[in-house]
């Protein structure tokens, strides 16, 4: 009988040993194993929105939920676009702040944004459209999460308080060959801007102290960026840009640079994106 018990204990030990994972895996917030020996794409969510768009805060909450679930894999940018983002159209209602930018207007016009809220996820097609309803953002994000990256982006920001200036160095390092032409685009975004927002899920609907997240404030190198070459495995390129905060109501400590590599011809198919705070 003693031998039988020893045999059972040995078998249980053997089965438990089979559960050992030899590779260095970590768990993300979605309880999905991530192989840390690989570099994965991060995912850019561009949220076309407006401060007088009554349904837009629902999209804001979807984006925040994705960030809460997947952490730094999700990089969100709110692009205030269209008539509901106009400061003049709704000035009589107290919506006087101008969130719109020339770059945001150009991006929205290029991708034929006709209503808000809507969004783009790494500027990839979903159900035959590059503009995606907020209810489908999570589905496309789940499809893109397993994709390995062909490039890494490193952002080094140097903020000089004495003259309110930013020097931003962006390194694009390629892990695999990329045959299509690529451009590097650098956004400046600002977080936690407290201004009015119409919110259909709030009571009252006019939320005078609404916190606007990751708002596009402009770009460091034009709307469509700068061509990057070479793009072969093992190559890297560093571009440096400057930005002045003088005469702007931006708060540098709440700002960040979002840099991404996109297909130059289509202005879509983002292969990697990264974000770094202006002031660490």
C-alpha positions as CSV (number, residue, x, y, z in Angstrom):
1,X,0.0,0.0,0.0
2,X,2.8,2.4,0.8
3,X,4.4,1.7,-2.6
4,X,1.0,2.5,-4.2
5,X,0.8,5.9,-2.5
6,X,4.4,6.7,-3.5
7,X,3.5,5.9,-7.1
8,X,0.5,8.2,-7.1
9,X,2.5,11.1,-5.6
10,X,5.2,10.6,-8.2
11,X,2.6,10.7,-11.0
12,X,1.1,13.9,-9.7
13,X,4.5,15.5,-9.6
14,X,5.2,14.4,-13.2
15,X,1.9,15.9,-14.4
16,X,2.5,19.2,-12.6
17,X,6.0,19.4,-14.1
18,X,4.4,19.3,-17.6
19,X,2.7,22.7,-16.8
20,X,6.1,24.5,-16.7
21,X,6.6,27.1,-19.5
22,X,10.2,27.4,-20.6
23,X,9.9,30.5,-22.8
24,X,9.7,33.9,-21.1
25,X,6.0,34.7,-21.4
26,X,4.2,37.5,-19.6
27,X,0.5,38.2,-19.2
28,X,-1.2,41.3,-20.5
29,X,-4.4,42.8,-19.1
30,X,-6.5,40.6,-21.3
31,X,-5.1,37.4,-19.8
32,X,-3.5,36.5,-23.2
33,X,0.0,35.2,-23.1
34,X,2.5,37.5,-24.9
35,X,5.9,36.1,-26.0
36,X,8.4,38.6,-24.7
37,X,11.1,37.4,-27.2
38,X,9.0,39.0,-30.0
39,X,8.3,42.6,-30.8
40,X,4.6,43.3,-31.5
41,X,2.9,46.1,-33.3
42,X,1.3,48.8,-31.3
43,X,-2.1,49.9,-32.4
44,X,-3.0,53.5,-33.3
45,X,-6.7,54.4,-32.7
46,X,-7.6,57.7,-34.4
47,X,-10.9,58.9,-33.0
48,X,-12.7,61.5,-35.1
49,X,-14.7,63.5,-32.6
50,X,-16.2,66.9,-31.7
51,X,-17.1,68.8,-28.5
52,X,-20.7,69.3,-29.7
53,X,-21.1,65.7,-30.9
54,X,-23.6,64.1,-28.4
55,X,-22.6,60.5,-29.2
56,X,-18.8,61.1,-29.3
57,X,-18.2,60.6,-25.5
58,X,-19.5,57.0,-25.9
59,X,-16.6,56.4,-28.4
60,X,-14.2,58.1,-26.0
61,X,-15.2,55.5,-23.4
62,X,-14.7,52.6,-25.8
63,X,-11.2,53.9,-26.5
64,X,-10.4,54.2,-22.8
65,X,-11.7,50.7,-22.3
66,X,-9.3,49.4,-24.9
67,X,-6.4,51.2,-23.3
68,X,-7.4,49.8,-19.8
69,X,-7.5,46.3,-21.3
70,X,-4.4,46.3,-23.4
71,X,-2.3,49.1,-21.8
72,X,0.6,50.5,-23.9
73,X,-0.3,48.4,-26.9
74,X,-3.1,51.0,-27.6
75,X,-2.2,54.6,-28.5
76,X,-5.2,56.8,-28.9
77,X,-5.5,60.2,-30.7
78,X,-8.6,62.3,-30.6
79,X,-9.0,64.3,-33.9
80,X,-11.6,67.0,-33.6
81,X,-13.2,67.2,-37.0
82,X,-16.3,68.4,-38.8
83,X,-19.2,70.7,-37.9
84,X,-19.6,69.3,-34.4
85,X,-16.0,70.3,-33.6
86,X,-16.5,73.9,-34.8
87,X,-16.0,76.6,-32.2
88,X,-18.0,79.2,-34.1
89,X,-21.0,77.0,-34.8
90,X,-21.7,76.4,-31.1
91,X,-20.2,79.5,-29.5
92,X,-23.7,80.7,-28.4
93,X,-24.0,77.5,-26.4
94,X,-20.7,78.1,-24.6
95,X,-18.6,75.8,-26.8
96,X,-16.0,78.4,-27.7
97,X,-12.8,76.5,-27.4
98,X,-11.1,75.5,-30.7
99,X,-9.8,72.0,-30.7
100,X,-9.5,71.7,-34.5
101,X,-6.2,71.7,-36.3
102,X,-5.3,72.1,-40.0
103,X,-3.7,68.7,-39.9
104,X,-6.8,67.0,-38.4
105,X,-9.0,68.7,-41.0
106,X,-6.7,67.5,-43.8
107,X,-6.6,63.9,-42.5
108,X,-10.4,63.8,-42.1
109,X,-11.0,65.2,-45.6
110,X,-8.5,62.7,-47.1
111,X,-10.3,59.7,-45.6
112,X,-13.7,61.2,-46.4
113,X,-15.0,61.4,-42.8
114,X,-18.6,62.5,-43.1
115,X,-19.9,62.1,-39.5
116,X,-18.6,61.6,-36.0
117,X,-17.9,59.5,-34.0
118,X,-15.9,57.3,-36.3
119,X,-12.4,56.0,-36.1
120,X,-9.4,54.3,-37.9
121,X,-7.4,51.4,-36.3
122,X,-3.9,51.4,-37.7
123,X,-5.6,52.7,-40.8
124,X,-6.6,49.2,-41.7
125,X,-9.7,48.1,-43.6
126,X,-12.5,46.4,-41.7
127,X,-15.7,45.3,-43.4
128,X,-14.5,47.0,-46.6
129,X,-14.1,50.4,-44.9
130,X,-11.1,52.2,-43.3
131,X,-13.6,54.2,-41.2
132,X,-14.9,52.0,-38.4
133,X,-17.8,52.3,-36.1
134,X,-16.9,52.4,-32.4
135,X,-18.7,49.2,-31.7
136,X,-16.3,47.4,-34.0
137,X,-13.0,48.9,-32.7
138,X,-12.5,46.0,-30.2
139,X,-12.9,43.3,-32.9
140,X,-10.3,44.8,-35.2
141,X,-7.9,45.5,-32.3
142,X,-8.2,41.8,-31.4
143,X,-7.3,40.8,-34.9
144,X,-4.2,43.1,-34.9
145,X,-2.8,42.3,-31.5
146,X,-0.9,39.1,-32.6
147,X,0.9,40.9,-35.5
148,X,4.7,41.0,-35.1
149,X,6.3,44.3,-35.8
150,X,8.6,45.0,-38.8
151,X,10.1,48.1,-37.0
152,X,10.7,49.7,-33.7
153,X,10.3,53.4,-33.0
154,X,12.3,55.1,-30.2
155,X,11.4,58.7,-29.3
156,X,13.7,60.9,-27.3
157,X,12.2,64.2,-26.1
158,X,14.2,67.1,-24.7
159,X,12.1,69.9,-23.3
160,X,13.9,73.2,-22.5
161,X,11.7,75.1,-20.0
162,X,13.8,78.3,-20.4
163,X,12.5,79.0,-23.9
164,X,9.5,76.5,-23.9
165,X,11.0,74.5,-26.7
166,X,11.0,70.8,-27.6
167,X,13.7,68.8,-29.5
168,X,12.4,65.4,-30.5
169,X,14.6,62.7,-32.0
170,X,12.8,59.8,-33.5
171,X,14.7,56.6,-34.4
172,X,13.1,54.1,-36.8
173,X,14.8,50.7,-36.6
174,X,13.8,47.9,-39.0
175,X,13.5,44.3,-37.8
176,X,12.5,43.0,-41.3
177,X,12.6,44.2,-44.9
178,X,9.8,46.6,-45.9
179,X,9.4,46.9,-49.7
180,X,6.8,49.7,-49.8
181,X,7.7,53.3,-49.3
182,X,7.3,54.6,-45.8
183,X,6.8,57.9,-44.2
184,X,7.3,59.0,-40.6
185,X,4.6,61.2,-39.0
186,X,5.0,62.9,-35.7
187,X,1.9,64.1,-33.9
188,X,1.8,66.4,-30.8
189,X,-1.1,65.4,-28.5
190,X,-2.2,66.8,-25.2
191,X,-4.1,65.0,-22.5
192,X,-6.6,66.1,-19.8
193,X,-7.9,69.4,-21.3
194,X,-10.9,70.4,-19.2
195,X,-13.5,72.1,-21.5
196,X,-17.2,71.6,-22.3
197,X,-18.5,68.5,-24.1
198,X,-22.0,67.5,-25.1
199,X,-22.6,64.0,-23.7
200,X,-25.8,62.1,-24.4
201,X,-25.1,59.7,-21.6
202,X,-24.7,62.4,-19.0
203,X,-27.3,64.4,-17.1
204,X,-27.2,67.3,-17.8
205,X,-25.9,66.6,-21.4
206,X,-23.8,69.8,-21.3
207,X,-20.8,68.7,-19.3
208,X,-18.9,72.0,-18.7
209,X,-15.8,70.4,-17.0
210,X,-15.3,67.4,-19.4
211,X,-11.8,65.9,-19.5
212,X,-10.7,65.7,-23.1
213,X,-8.1,63.0,-23.6
214,X,-5.1,62.6,-26.0
215,X,-6.2,65.5,-28.3
216,X,-4.3,66.1,-31.5
217,X,-2.6,69.6,-31.3
218,X,-0.6,69.5,-34.5
219,X,2.3,67.8,-36.1
220,X,6.1,68.2,-35.9
221,X,6.7,67.3,-39.5
222,X,3.5,68.1,-41.5
223,X,0.3,66.2,-42.0
224,X,1.8,63.3,-44.0
225,X,5.3,63.4,-42.5
226,X,8.7,62.7,-44.1
227,X,9.9,59.8,-46.3
228,X,12.1,57.2,-44.5
229,X,14.9,55.3,-46.1
230,X,16.4,52.7,-46.0
231,X,13.8,50.3,-44.7
232,X,15.7,47.0,-44.8
233,X,16.2,44.7,-41.9
234,X,19.0,45.9,-39.6
235,X,18.8,49.5,-40.9
236,X,17.8,52.5,-38.8
237,X,17.2,56.2,-39.4
238,X,16.9,59.1,-36.9
239,X,15.0,62.3,-37.6
240,X,15.1,65.3,-35.3
241,X,12.3,67.9,-35.0
242,X,11.7,71.0,-33.0
243,X,8.6,72.6,-31.6
244,X,7.9,75.8,-29.7
245,X,5.2,76.0,-27.1
246,X,5.5,79.8,-27.0
247,X,2.2,81.7,-27.4
248,X,0.3,78.5,-27.1
249,X,-2.0,77.4,-24.3
250,X,-0.7,73.9,-24.4
251,X,0.7,72.4,-21.2
252,X,4.0,70.7,-21.9
253,X,3.7,68.3,-19.0
254,X,0.5,67.0,-20.4
255,X,1.7,66.7,-23.9
256,X,3.3,63.7,-25.8
257,X,4.7,62.9,-29.2
258,X,3.0,60.1,-31.1
259,X,5.2,58.9,-34.0
260,X,4.1,56.3,-36.6
261,X,5.3,54.8,-39.8
262,X,2.8,54.5,-42.7
263,X,2.6,53.5,-46.3
264,X,3.5,56.7,-48.2
265,X,1.3,56.0,-51.3
266,X,-1.9,55.1,-49.4
267,X,-1.3,57.2,-46.3
268,X,-2.6,54.1,-44.5
269,X,-1.4,50.6,-43.3
270,X,0.6,51.8,-40.3
271,X,3.4,49.4,-39.5
272,X,4.4,50.7,-36.1
273,X,3.5,53.5,-33.7
274,X,5.0,54.8,-30.5
275,X,4.4,57.5,-27.9
276,X,6.6,59.4,-25.4
277,X,5.8,62.2,-23.0
278,X,7.3,65.6,-23.7
279,X,8.3,66.0,-20.1
280,X,9.2,62.8,-18.2
